[in-house]
């Protein structure tokens, strides 16, 4: 469900999240309770009912019929497990018609049932993708709020997994708050603990490219490729750095391993 054609989602694609599948145990931690308190206390920019009402009016008759079937199945679900499975299908329904914020909302409901690291991560990455969609500002803010809560829940279940902290920082990078450097500083702080984490190095390299810091991007990518010579994402970025940044190097060395879609 994550778009892979957008350069801003390069690192997310690396995580290999299968947004249509969920597994796990029933776990509730103190940290998760805190994150959920944030969700209830924080004034949401827009609610699920408002989002649904607007989106349903835009459905074709065929789409509306498909959604009605799924909603009937949801009402008839007898167990939490079967309910979660139908919610996943509804999430997928909205995702395939580019209503990513609604896909995230239903993925969120799955996570609330399953209470697993993976389920919260899937909900979060879906909302993170929605932050870059062509929505109204309030809908993008809704995605940001929900993504933060989901990633905080994932962190509470797997604090040792840097992926969730990276995603949480990306929320602030993609839609900065009052402090525009908050997300960048969070990424740099994460690097101190996980200096060899490949997705983080790719994100930092990409940010350097976006801000025209070609030498800095080249240095990061050189270090990364010294350890993983054939890493496609790093090779594609390196080729871009050389061609656009005027770096003295042979782009052909990297284009060989750059797998462009």
Secondary structure as UniProt FT lines:
FT   HELIX           7..9
FT   HELIX           10..14
FT   TURN            19..20
FT   HELIX           30..41
FT   HELIX           48..57
FT   HELIX           61..75
FT   HELIX           80..96
FT   TURN            97..98
FT   HELIX           100..114
FT   HELIX           117..130
FT   TURN            131..132
FT   HELIX           137..157
FT   TURN            159..160
FT   HELIX           162..174
FT   TURN            180..181
FT   HELIX           182..193
FT   TURN            195..196
FT   HELIX           198..210
FT   TURN            211..212
FT   HELIX           214..227
FT   TURN            229..230
FT   HELIX           232..245
FT   HELIX           252..255
FT   TURN            256..257
//
